[in-house]
Amino acid sequence: MSTAASAASSPNRFAAWLNALRPAPQPVNARERLRVVLGAGLGILLAGALSHAVMAPSLPWLVAPLGASAVLVFGLPASPLAQPWAVLGGNTVSALVGIACLHLLPWPPLWVAAVAVALAIGAMFALRCLHPPGGAASLLMVLTATHDWHFALAPVALNSALLVLAGMAYNSLTGRRYPHTQVAPVPIVGAQLAPPRFGDAELDAVLARYNQVLDVPRDDLADLLHEAELLSYRKRLAGLRCTDIMSTPVITVEFGTPLAEAWALLQRHGIKALPVVDRVQRIVGIVTRADFMRAAEGEQREGLAGRLQALLRPSPATHSDKPEVVGQIMSRRVRVASADRAIAELVPLFSATGHHHLPIVGEQARLVGILTQSDLVKALSHGP
């Protein structure tokens, strides 16, 4: 790279670095912000008032880390870092770690503070109660030279417990689940137009590879990913028309096509249905494997294979009660769709009514293609 090009790229890199520092917008509306603000205020008020009522006058009735805990409990009630055990255990255990460091480490306060915070984080990881304000609780014990073990219970544990209780009541009343327990997802039949492209095992594998603490519960993360996938799917589906995904050319038969010939076409091409058309390619019926099976039931032979062979064998007589051509066994009532019809409108037809194939017609109602379940699944799985 030339010196001039390098010099020109430096401002761009600096601008990109500055842009990375820009805070992202919070995707919550004014009502949710007001809910959080009021909840945090009421939570601190309740915790402080009740603590003040039951504690000795000589003790502080609120600890500073509780303010940070209130942000999590009321602002991020679904976060794993805000759950009751995280708040109560994280703050209390960290305070105990800070007091223990004061007793055991004859070092300058700066060193004791650093070790106390580090050990508190390690303890919270081990006890599965990681809570960011816990680090502040540990640091507070060191900076205020608090040696009394009871301080970890009152006010720290007491404050935390009261805040959690306030969070349970307020979040429930305002439509937020708290505690946010991790429950196994229950599949809802028919809730999605297409099955999700990833399951629990895939999500767990990705989270293990990511190997970082996420401030969002696993079940919410899965729900968000599935919902985003579904919205993307619906957006893609909205632009698809039958002509985009239908199978062409179509293998067809006519009214007078012998049954043996039609059956051979089904077998050779591995298909389940043959549209029956007239000389100008207009649909007059459709013949399926099921039509052959029904017609074969009337044959006096042992086993399905024998009855089917008897049906397909041409009768030597000039007149016969046995069906001889496609027109005698085909279904005359055929549902069709136009080539420019939206695929989204046809998904319920395939999923709810058991349709496996749908002839597609163009100008003058002439057959131009056929839409099968396989075409639909392929389109929904891989896009247009």
C-alpha positions in Angstrom: 0.0 0.0 0.0 1.4 3.4 -0.9 2.1 6.1 1.7 -0.7 8.3 0.4 -3.2 5.4 0.5 -2.1 4.6 4.1 -2.5 8.2 5.2 -6.0 8.4 3.6 -7.1 5.2 5.4 -6.0 6.4 8.8 -8.8 9.0 9.1 -11.3 6.4 8.0 -10.2 3.9 10.6 -10.3 6.6 13.3 -13.8 7.6 12.2 -14.9 4.0 12.3 -13.4 3.6 15.8 -15.3 6.7 16.9 -18.5 5.4 15.3 -18.1 2.2 17.3 -18.2 4.2 20.5 -21.6 5.7 19.6 -24.3 4.3 21.9 -26.9 2.2 20.2 -30.6 3.4 20.4 -32.6 1.6 23.0 -35.4 -0.4 21.2 -38.1 0.5 23.8 -40.9 2.9 23.7 -41.8 5.7 26.1 -44.3 3.6 28.0 -41.6 0.9 28.8 -39.1 3.5 29.8 -41.7 5.0 32.2 -42.5 1.6 33.6 -38.8 1.0 34.4 -38.3 4.5 35.9 -41.3 4.1 38.2 -40.4 0.5 39.1 -36.9 1.3 40.1 -38.0 4.3 42.2 -40.7 2.3 44.0 -38.3 -0.6 44.5 -35.6 1.5 46.2 -38.3 3.3 48.2 -39.7 0.1 49.5 -36.4 -1.6 50.2 -35.1 1.6 52.0 -38.2 2.2 54.1 -38.6 -1.4 55.3 -34.8 -1.7 56.0 -34.9 1.5 58.0 -37.8 0.2 60.0 -36.2 -3.0 61.1 -32.5 -2.1 61.3 -30.5 -0.5 64.1 -30.3 3.3 63.7 -26.5 3.1 63.7 -26.4 1.1 60.5 -26.9 2.4 57.0 -30.3 1.4 55.7 -29.3 1.3 52.0 -26.2 0.3 50.2 -25.1 2.0 46.9 -24.9 -1.2 44.8 -28.7 -1.6 45.2 -29.2 1.3 42.7 -27.4 -0.8 40.0 -29.4 -3.8 41.1 -32.6 -1.8 40.6 -31.6 -1.0 37.0 -31.4 -4.8 36.3 -34.4 -5.9 38.2 -36.8 -3.4 36.7 -35.1 -2.5 33.4 -33.9 -6.0 32.4 -36.2 -8.4 34.3 -35.5 -11.2 31.8 -31.7 -11.0 32.1 -30.0 -13.9 33.8 -28.0 -11.2 35.7 -31.2 -9.8 37.2 -32.8 -13.0 38.5 -33.6 -13.3 42.3 -30.7 -15.6 43.1 -28.3 -13.5 41.1 -29.4 -10.3 43.0 -29.5 -11.8 46.5 -26.6 -14.3 46.1 -24.4 -12.0 44.0 -24.6 -9.0 46.4 -24.4 -11.0 49.6 -21.6 -13.3 48.5 -19.6 -10.4 47.1 -20.0 -8.5 50.4 -18.7 -11.5 52.3 -15.7 -11.8 50.0 -14.9 -8.1 50.5 -15.1 -8.4 54.3 -13.0 -11.6 54.2 -10.3 -9.9 52.1 -10.1 -7.1 54.7 -9.5 -9.7 57.5 -7.1 -11.9 55.6 -5.0 -9.6 53.4 -2.5 -7.2 55.2 -2.0 -5.2 52.0 -2.6 -1.6 50.9 -6.3 -0.8 50.3 -5.8 -0.6 46.5 -4.5 -4.2 46.3 -7.1 -5.5 48.7 -9.8 -3.8 46.6 -8.6 -5.3 43.3 -8.3 -8.8 44.8 -11.7 -8.5 46.5 -13.5 -7.6 43.2 -11.7 -10.4 41.3 -12.5 -13.0 43.9 -16.1 -11.8 44.1 -16.5 -12.3 40.4 -15.0 -15.8 40.6 -17.3 -16.7 43.5 -20.4 -15.5 41.6 -19.4 -17.6 38.6 -18.9 -20.6 40.8 -22.3 -20.1 42.6 -24.1 -19.2 39.4 -25.2 -15.8 40.7 -23.2 -13.5 38.5 -24.6 -10.0 39.2 -22.6 -6.8 38.2 -23.5 -4.8 41.3 -21.9 -7.6 43.3 -18.5 -6.3 42.2 -19.5 -2.9 43.6 -20.7 -4.6 46.9 -17.3 -6.2 47.4 -15.5 -3.0 46.6 -17.7 -1.0 49.0 -16.7 -3.3 51.9 -13.1 -2.6 51.2 -13.4 1.2 50.7 -15.5 1.7 53.8 -13.2 -0.7 55.8 -16.3 -2.7 56.9 -15.0 -5.6 59.1 -18.4 -6.7 60.6 -19.6 -9.9 59.0 -23.2 -9.0 59.9 -23.1 -6.1 57.4 -23.4 -8.7 54.6 -26.7 -9.7 56.0 -28.1 -6.3 57.1 -28.2 -4.2 55.1 -26.8 -5.9 52.0 -28.8 -9.2 52.0 -31.9 -7.5 53.5 -31.8 -4.7 50.8 -31.4 -7.3 48.1 -34.2 -9.5 49.3 -36.6 -6.6 49.6 -35.7 -5.3 46.1 -36.3 -8.7 44.6 -39.8 -8.9 46.3 -40.6 -5.5 45.0 -39.5 -6.6 41.5 -41.6 -9.7 41.6 -44.7 -7.7 42.5 -44.1 -4.8 40.2 -43.0 -6.7 37.1 -45.9 -9.1 37.4 -48.4 -6.3 37.7 -46.9 -4.5 34.7 -46.8 -7.5 32.4 -43.2 -8.7 32.7 -42.3 -12.2 33.7 -40.1 -12.2 36.9 -38.5 -14.4 37.9 -37.8 -15.4 34.4 -37.4 -19.1 34.8 -35.8 -21.1 32.0 -38.4 -23.5 30.6 -38.1 -25.9 27.8 -39.8 -24.6 24.6 -43.1 -26.1 23.8 -43.8 -26.5 20.1 -47.1 -25.0 18.9 -48.7 -27.0 16.1 -49.6 -24.8 13.3 -48.1 -21.7 14.8 -45.6 -21.3 12.0 -45.9 -21.6 8.3 -42.6 -23.4 8.1 -40.5 -25.3 10.7 -37.6 -23.5 12.3 -34.2 -24.1 10.7 -32.4 -24.7 14.0 -33.2 -26.5 17.2 -32.1 -26.6 20.8 -29.0 -28.6 20.0 -27.8 -26.2 17.3 -28.4 -23.2 19.6 -26.6 -24.8 22.5 -23.6 -25.5 20.2 -23.4 -21.9 19.0 -23.7 -20.6 22.5 -20.9 -22.9 23.6 -18.7 -21.7 20.8 -19.5 -18.1 21.6 -18.3 -18.7 25.1 -19.4 -15.4 26.6 -21.9 -14.3 29.2 -25.1 -13.1 27.4 -27.4 -10.6 29.1 -30.4 -12.3 27.7 -32.0 -15.7 28.8 -31.6 -18.6 26.5 -35.3 -19.1 25.9 -35.8 -15.5 25.0 -32.8 -15.6 22.7 -34.3 -18.7 20.9 -37.7 -17.0 20.7 -36.2 -13.8 19.2 -34.2 -15.7 16.6 -37.2 -17.8 15.6 -39.4 -14.8 15.3 -36.8 -12.9 13.2 -36.5 -16.0 11.0 -40.3 -16.2 10.7 -40.6 -12.5 9.7 -37.8 -13.0 7.1 -39.6 -16.1 5.8 -42.9 -14.2 5.5 -41.2 -11.3 3.7 -39.6 -13.7 1.3 -42.8 -15.6 0.8 -44.9 -12.5 0.1 -42.9 -11.9 -3.1 -43.2 -15.4 -4.5 -45.7 -16.4 -7.2 -46.6 -19.8 -8.5 -44.7 -19.2 -11.7 -41.5 -18.7 -9.7 -41.4 -22.2 -8.2 -43.8 -24.4 -10.2 -42.5 -27.5 -12.0 -42.3 -27.4 -15.8 -42.8 -28.9 -18.3 -45.8 -30.9 -17.0 -46.2 -34.6 -17.9 -49.9 -34.9 -18.9 -52.3 -37.4 -20.4 -55.5 -37.2 -22.3 -59.0 -38.5 -21.6 -58.4 -41.5 -23.9 -54.9 -42.4 -22.7 -54.8 -46.2 -21.8 -54.5 -46.9 -18.1 -51.3 -48.9 -18.6 -49.7 -46.0 -20.3 -50.7 -43.5 -17.6 -49.5 -45.8 -14.9 -46.2 -46.3 -16.6 -45.7 -42.5 -16.7 -46.3 -42.3 -13.0 -43.8 -45.0 -12.3 -41.1 -43.8 -14.7 -41.1 -40.2 -13.5 -41.8 -40.9 -9.8 -44.7 -38.6 -9.6 -48.1 -38.9 -7.9 -50.5 -37.2 -10.3 -51.0 -36.6 -14.0 -53.2 -33.6 -15.2 -55.7 -34.7 -17.9 -55.9 -32.1 -20.6 -57.7 -31.6 -23.9 -56.1 -30.8 -27.2 -55.6 -27.1 -26.3 -54.0 -27.9 -22.9 -57.0 -27.1 -20.8 -57.6 -29.1 -17.6 -60.4 -31.6 -17.8 -59.4 -33.7 -14.8 -56.5 -35.2 -12.9 -55.5 -38.8 -12.3 -53.5 -39.9 -9.2 -52.1 -43.1 -7.8 -55.0 -43.1 -5.4 -57.4 -43.1 -8.3 -55.7 -46.2 -9.7 -55.8 -47.9 -6.3 -59.6 -47.2 -5.9 -60.3 -48.5 -9.4 -58.3 -51.7 -8.7 -60.4 -52.5 -5.7 -63.2 -53.8 -7.9 -60.9 -56.5 -9.6 -61.4 -60.0 -8.4 -57.8 -60.9 -7.7 -55.7 -61.8 -4.7 -53.6 -59.0 -3.3 -53.2 -55.4 -4.4 -50.5 -56.1 -7.0 -52.8 -58.7 -8.7 -55.8 -56.4 -8.8 -53.7 -53.6 -10.2 -52.3 -55.8 -12.9 -55.8 -56.9 -13.9 -56.9 -53.2 -14.0 -54.0 -52.2 -16.3 -54.4 -55.2 -18.7 -56.4 -54.2 -21.7 -59.7 -56.1 -22.1 -59.8 -58.2 -25.4 -63.6 -57.6 -25.7 -65.0 -54.7 -27.6 -67.2 -53.9 -24.6 -66.1 -54.1 -21.0 -67.3 -53.0 -17.6 -63.7 -52.6 -16.5 -62.1 -49.1 -16.8 -59.8 -48.9 -19.8 -58.8 -45.3 -20.2 -57.8 -42.4 -17.9 -61.1 -40.6 -18.4 -62.9 -43.4 -16.7 -61.1 -43.2 -13.3 -59.8 -39.6 -13.2 -61.1 -36.9 -10.8 -63.1 -34.4 -12.7 -63.2 -31.7 -10.0 -59.7 -30.2 -10.1 -58.5 -27.3 -8.0 -56.2 -25.0 -10.0 -54.3 -21.8 -9.4 -53.2 -19.0 -11.7 -49.5 -18.6 -12.5 -49.4 -15.1 -10.9 -51.1 -16.1 -7.6 -49.1 -15.5 -4.4 -47.6 -18.6 -2.8 -48.5 -17.4 0.6 -52.2 -17.8 -0.2 -51.7 -21.5 -1.1 -49.7 -22.6 1.9 -52.8 -23.3 4.0 -54.2 -25.4 1.1 -51.2 -27.7 1.2 -50.8 -27.8 5.0 -54.5 -28.1 6.1 -56.3 -29.9 3.3 -53.8 -32.5 2.3 -53.2 -31.3 -1.2 -50.0 -32.8 -2.8 -50.2 -31.1 -6.2 -51.9 -28.2 -7.8 -52.1 -27.6 -11.6 -51.1 -24.0 -12.5 -52.9 -22.3 -15.4 -52.0 -19.3 -17.5 -53.8 -17.4 -20.2 -57.0 -18.9 -21.5 -56.9 -21.3 -18.6 -54.2 -23.5 -20.3 -52.0 -25.6 -18.2 -48.5 -24.1 -17.8 -47.1 -26.0 -14.8 -47.8 -27.9 -11.6 -47.1 -27.0 -8.0 -46.2 -29.8 -5.7 -45.5 -30.1 -2.0 -41.8 -30.7 -2.9 -41.7 -27.4 -4.9 -43.2 -25.6 -1.9 -40.9 -27.1 0.7 -37.9 -26.3 -1.5 -38.9 -22.7 -2.0 -39.6 -22.2 1.8 -36.3 -23.8 2.7 -34.0 -22.1 0.2 -35.8 -19.0 -1.0 -36.8 -18.1 -4.5 
